[in-house]
Amino acid sequence: MSKNTNAGDSPDHEQFWCTKDAVPSFSGQDKTYPVSKWIQDIEDNGDIFQWSPTQQLLVARRSLTGTAALWFRAEKTFKTWEELKTAISKEFPDTLDQKTVHELMSARKKKPSESLLEYLYTMKELGKRGKMPDYIAIRYIVDGIPDLESNKIMLYGVTTYSDLKDKFKIYEMVKEKMKIAPETAEDGENMW
C-alpha cells in the first residue's frame, strides 16, 4: 500500500494557504506602502507562520499587483526570496521621507465610508513610517476629521492614541445627540 505523500494534503500545506493572505498586495505605486514595509511584512509573517524561504518567495510573487507585477513578469525568474527582495528594493526604492509623510498626512481626510478607528489606524501607520511623534500624528488625525472645529474641540490636546480612542467614543456620542438636538431644541438652533 502506498502512502499519499502529496504535499497538498499536509496540514502544513493547508496552514500555508490559510496564512498567505496575511501579506497585503504590493503595487509599487502606493507611497504609503513602500517596498521596505512589504518586505518586512513578508518576513514577519514568515517568522510567525514558519514559512520556508521558498514559501516566502511564493507569497511575495502572488502578492505583486499593478506596476510591480508588470515589472516582475518582464524580469528574469527569481529563484530565491533573497534575489527577489534585492531586485525589487532596487526597482522600487523607498521615497517616503518625513516631508512627504507630513504632506500626505496633511492632505489625508477621513472618508465618509471609514470609521474613526479605521481612519486613526491608517494615519497612525503612516505617521510611524515617517517616524513622526504620536502627538504630531494625532494633530493631523484630528485636523483630517471633516467637522466644525467647535465640534472637535474635545479631541484637541490629546497626545496618546489610547486617549484619542477614548475621546472618539465621547465625540461619536455627542455627534449622535447633535442629530437629535435640532429636532428637540426649543429655539431650533444647534448649540454645537
Secondary structure, DSSP 4 states (H G I P E B T S, - for coil): ------GGGSHHHHHHHHHGGGSPPB-S--TTS-HHHHHHHHHHHHHHHT--HHHHHHHHHHHB-HHHHHHHHHSPPP-SHHHHHHHHHHHS-----HHHHHHHHHH----TTS-HHHHHHHHHHHHHHTT--HHHHHHHHHHTS-S-HHHHGGGTT--SHHHHHHHHHHHHHHHHHHHHHHHH-SS-----
